[in-house]
Amino acid sequence: MDITESFECSHFTQLPENLLKKFYVKDITTPRTTAFTFKDDGFFRTLKRKVKPIWEKNSGSAPTVQMKFIIDSLMTGFFIFMFSAARFNNYYFALIA
């Protein structure tokens, strides 16, 4: 199972990649099933390098109060509609949830 795309999209710093180097076993023997490549001079890594300073400048180390409110509201709405769907046997509530 190859999770290269998920790994590359989830980590903006080199820290996780440097950590993985300790556990390197060997190169893969089967060809990749996707056309995406993650070479240092390729599109995705170049994009990450250009986005990283902007992302670091505009993001803090913790979620903002506004973001916490949005997440809490979404979660509350999910539970309200989920329980309403179960209580009233209503598929529309389940669809919204």
Buried (B, 14 or more C-beta within 10 A) or exposed (E): EEEEEEEBEEBBEEEEEEEEEEEEEEEEEEEEEEEEEEEEEEEBBEEBEEEEEEEEEEEEEEEEEEEEEEEEEEEEEEEEBBEBBEEEEEEEBBEBB
